[in-house]
């Protein structure tokens, strides 16, 4: 069996099903979880936190014993100096504990933030800007709070309670029970309240996400809203969404107050029980002072347990939203060069010496797309009744991904059992990294806007090493004269390309797509945003373009191009 035959047999697996086939919930396995916290460099931070927590617990017991000795001992000054020194050590330990906990939380959240943004960039269904911002701020803040202010206090509190109970047991067994029983009661109450806290956290998160999405969409449509006289109406809708957030936040605060009240009440209960036990057992003043000091040391961390439970449930609610996205992002961003199938496909197609563009085996909304076989220098116009399908096809060509997410281009079979794949200039775009893929394909769509940064950075985004003079000259031919801008090529672009107007933004995007003469140039409906002079320049440049040009436009200037009819028959 040849390598190509074996590869095509491998591609019969359902994982590379045609566009539109999505795995059922039963195929997805268990619910995804967030990436591991204790791994890599974070393992050292976690172990350091654990060592600090144990050490601080031991210091607490030592301080309590010295306080007890101070009541009855004669060497007051040495004992006082010793207590002071240990208190300074304990304070330094708590300081390091807080700093290490913040480092642990920030390092973890930084990893999650990059994955979330990567998902927003790569996902076939792009989420709302408002939802993305909410996930990267509110949800990740909940994760950070749990790691930095939840896990760390638990690491500090649990060893301290256990060590304190051991110290109390050494004084009198009943004293250990006086601390242990209230802690067990508190633990049971917090476990009972954890579930409703989780539900209220989920409700608040859902309403916050809806509010963020509504605000983002309303601001994006501001010109249309104002022109239609709908400001008051849209403000009313934002107010209604905001009221749901307020109500949900207050409901969560009520339960959080109960959690914290229970936690703060436990040390008082334990103190009363210790006093009662001390009186019943006729303990001496030194033992009583030691016991009360240990309780005082335990009061602060145990008093935080209610807030820790709140942090934990907020973390669970956030992870329920972002964990599936991060799992999907791991699939989307996986380097296709690591997949043997893609590597073999690249080798097979390289050997076939396909110099232009070849595409077969794609479906759009249940309908097969006619095969494309274009040679360098071909100029093709995409036609078809469904504008949505045309836009979807351009997205597939630009990203080498179907709308359902799978990589497109690994040699395999389409629904009819024929060979399928996507090749540009002898290379499978899905089988190479981003750097090589952006050299192969240049794309400029009417829906695209430049990212935040300078004009020159935006122009050379595909080819960062390109000559600045050539890039600026190309942009000037297409309607963007950087010298006319207030800060020239260093003008900062933000909010989708401001302060450039629509024609300048279109010229920038087309120049960026053409820079370096990629083997495949994709232009979809962006010519309508260019001014007349820039359109004439574009038409002239495309006439002599060496690669394959595919346009989506009804303009007269491309009427003589070869047509790729999406409604046509499939061979």
Secondary structure, DSSP 8 states (H G I E B T S, - for coil): --HHHHHHHHTTSGGG--TT----GGGG-S------SSSTHHHHHHHHHHHHHHHHHHHHHHHHHHHHHHHH-S-HHHHHHHHHHHHHHHHHHHHHHHHHHHHHHHHHHHHHHHHHHHHHHH-SS---HHHHHHIIIIIHHHHHHHIIIIIHHHHHHHHHHHHHHHHHHHH-HHHHHHHHHHHHHHHHHHHHHHHHHHHHHHHHHHHHHHHHHHHHHHHHTHHHHHHTT-HHHHHHHHHHHHHHHHHHHHHHHHHHHHHHHHHHHHHHHHHHHHHHHHHHTT--HHHHHHHHHHHHHHHHHHHTHHHHHHHHHHHHHHHHHHHHHHHHHHHHSS-GGGSHHHHHHHHHHHHHT--SEEEES-EETTEE---EEE-TT-EEEEE-S-HHHHHHHHHHHHHSB-TTS-BS-SSEE-TTSSEEEEEETTB-GGGS-HHHHHHHEEEEETT----SEEHHHHHTSS-TTS-HHHHHHHHHHTT--GGGSTTGGG-EEBTTTBTS-HHHHHHHHHHHHHTT--SEEEEES-GGGS-HHHHHHHHHHHHT-SSEEEEE---GGGTTSEEEETTS---
